[in-house]
Amino acid sequence: MKKVRLATVWLDGCSGCHMSLLDIDEAIVAIAKRVDVVYGPLVDAQEFPKAVDVTLIEGAVSSQDDLEKVHTIRRWSKLVVALGDCAVTGNVPAMRNSHPARKMLERIYVEGAQATKGVPVDGVPALLRQAVPVHEVIKVDLYIPGCPPTPAAIAYALGELVEGRMPELASKVKFG
């Protein structure tokens, strides 16, 4: 039986959704037998691979790097899953949207700095004007809300996806 090529991505979020993914306990063994994890924070891949079956995206799209990454993900993924409230709604990262990015950065890195004052630029991706949920940038095939989603909801969704079925999550998830 062909294994499902699975990728996970962490954009602008706290990594709580990835922690919930790791907390699916014994279900991880059954899922691990059916997937090859080809990209993610726990994999050494440097570039997003081609021909991914399922990609779980955690976090909001907040920077130019995030924007480019989600476009690449959509191009090479059969199914894209928004994992968690930041990916689904923008949630906490979008709280910055009422403040101009430049003013916010200056307040933090210039006005609030005790030592080296100045907005970092080396190796720091440019912020977008607003942090947005993934579906505002690319087509999303499945939403798993929660902050973070419960391990049970993630295990159920992954179990269904590796079996080639689209999960019915209405009774298994909630926002927040």
DATAFEN-V183198 format. One record per residue. PSI is psi as a letter, one per 30 degrees, with the letter a starting at -180 (* if undefined). NEAR is the number of other ideal C-beta (glycine too) atoms within 10 Angstrom. D_CENTER is the distance of its C-alpha to the mean C-alpha in Angstrom with 2 decimals. Layout:
PSI/NEAR/D_CENTER
PSI/NEAR/D_CENTER
This chain:
k/6/27.97
k/7/25.25
k/14/22.02
k/21/18.68
j/20/16.64
k/26/13.15
k/24/10.26
k/21/7.04
k/24/4.86
j/18/4.30
b/22/5.11
j/24/7.50
a/24/7.45
f/17/9.79
g/15/8.39
e/17/10.20
e/27/7.99
e/23/8.58
e/12/12.07
e/23/12.53
e/24/11.72
f/13/14.41
g/15/16.59
g/20/17.33
b/10/20.59
f/8/22.99
f/16/20.82
e/16/18.90
e/9/22.24
e/13/22.72
e/20/19.28
e/12/19.71
f/10/22.97
f/16/21.41
l/17/18.47
j/15/18.23
j/16/15.01
f/20/15.20
k/22/12.25
l/18/9.93
f/10/10.74
g/10/13.73
k/14/15.05
g/6/17.25
k/11/16.39
f/6/16.57
k/7/15.93
k/18/13.68
l/15/16.23
l/11/18.00
h/9/18.44
k/21/15.26
e/19/15.78
k/21/12.41
k/25/8.86
k/27/6.12
j/31/2.76
k/31/1.69
l/28/4.12
l/32/6.91
j/30/8.62
f/24/11.34
l/19/13.09
e/12/14.97
e/16/13.07
e/24/9.68
e/18/11.94
e/12/13.54
e/18/10.60
e/24/9.32
e/13/13.04
e/16/13.54
e/20/10.90
e/17/12.66
e/11/15.95
g/16/15.65
k/27/13.83
e/12/15.99
k/16/13.45
k/24/9.98
k/26/8.41
j/25/6.49
j/32/5.92
l/30/7.61
e/27/9.66
e/30/7.82
e/33/5.82
e/24/9.25
f/21/11.68
e/23/10.75
b/22/12.26
e/16/13.24
e/24/12.05
f/19/14.09
f/10/17.06
f/18/18.05
f/16/18.70
f/8/22.33
k/11/23.13
k/12/23.61
e/17/21.27
e/11/24.37
e/10/26.22
e/14/23.43
e/18/23.17
e/16/26.97
e/12/27.29
e/11/25.09
f/14/26.21
d/11/29.76
e/9/31.17
f/9/29.46
k/13/29.99
e/5/32.77
b/4/33.04
j/7/31.71
k/11/31.14
k/10/29.08
k/13/25.65
k/9/24.06
e/9/23.61
j/4/23.85
g/5/20.57
k/11/18.65
k/14/16.77
k/10/18.30
k/19/16.68
l/19/16.54
e/9/19.05
k/16/16.53
k/26/12.90
l/20/11.90
l/22/9.69
e/29/8.27
f/16/11.54
f/13/13.67
e/17/12.98
l/18/12.73
k/8/13.85
k/19/11.63
f/16/13.59
k/17/12.48
k/21/11.13
j/27/10.85
l/20/11.53
l/22/12.52
i/19/12.17
l/24/11.31
l/27/12.05
k/16/15.18
e/18/15.51
e/15/18.03
e/22/15.84
e/29/13.27
e/22/16.40
e/19/18.05
e/24/15.36
e/25/15.02
e/16/18.81
e/15/19.41
e/23/17.17
f/19/18.92
g/10/22.16
g/8/21.46
k/9/21.29
k/11/18.99
k/18/18.53
j/10/20.24
f/18/18.17
e/7/20.36
g/7/22.27
f/17/19.58
l/19/16.98
l/14/17.39
k/11/15.79
*/8/15.91
